[in-house]
Every structure is written in structure tokens, then in C-alpha cells.
Amino acid sequence: METSLARDLMSDEEWAFFEGFILAVRAPNGRKAANHRLVLDGIFWIARTGAPWRDLPGEFG
């Protein structure tokens, strides 16, 4: 049975809080910007579950 990660992702209101902080800092290396919201969701997933990084679902990139 495959479960959707949508219930575990942050709300638009939660993202709006973090977005200003994240987008205020530009990468000095010129790399294309990552999907910051998805990366932050992945970090929160690891923190919430206590799982090792290798178990992070592929949906988080």
C-alpha cells in the first residue's frame, strides 16, 4: 500500500512564514535554485520521524 505524503507537507501558511527567510539568501555559487519548500518538508520529515537520511522518500528530491 502506497501512502501519500501530502498530509505530511507543510501548509501554505507555514511555508509563507519560512519563505521570506529562505529566499532572502541567494546561493553564491550560481547554481539553479532547488525547490526550497520541498527540501524543508524533507528536513521536517526527518526531524518528525527520526528516520535516517537514507530513508527519506524520493518524493522529497
C-alpha positions in Angstrom: 0.0 0.0 0.0 1.5 3.3 -1.1 0.7 6.3 1.1 0.6 9.9 0.0 3.0 12.3 1.6 0.6 15.2 1.0 -0.8 15.0 4.6 2.8 15.4 6.0 3.7 18.5 4.0 3.6 22.0 5.5 0.6 24.2 4.8 0.7 27.3 2.7 0.6 29.4 5.8 3.6 27.6 7.3 5.5 27.9 4.1 4.8 31.7 3.9 6.5 32.0 7.3 9.7 30.3 6.2 9.8 31.5 2.5 11.0 35.0 3.3 13.9 33.7 5.3 14.9 31.2 2.7 14.5 33.3 -0.4 16.3 36.3 1.2 19.6 34.4 1.0 20.9 33.7 -2.5 23.3 30.9 -3.4 26.7 32.4 -4.1 27.7 29.5 -6.3 25.3 30.4 -9.1 23.6 27.0 -9.0 19.9 26.8 -10.0 17.7 27.2 -7.0 16.2 24.0 -5.6 12.6 23.6 -4.6 13.2 25.1 -1.2 9.7 24.2 0.1 10.2 20.5 -0.8 13.7 20.5 0.8 12.3 22.0 4.0 9.5 19.5 4.0 12.1 16.7 3.8 14.1 18.1 6.7 10.9 18.3 8.8 10.0 14.7 7.8 13.4 13.5 9.1 13.0 15.5 12.3 9.5 14.2 12.9 10.1 10.6 12.1 13.6 10.2 13.4 14.5 8.2 10.3 18.0 8.2 8.9 18.6 10.4 5.8 18.9 7.3 3.6 15.2 6.5 4.3 14.0 9.9 3.1 11.3 9.2 0.5 12.2 10.1 -3.1 9.3 12.5 -3.3 11.4 15.0 -1.3 14.1 15.1 -4.0 
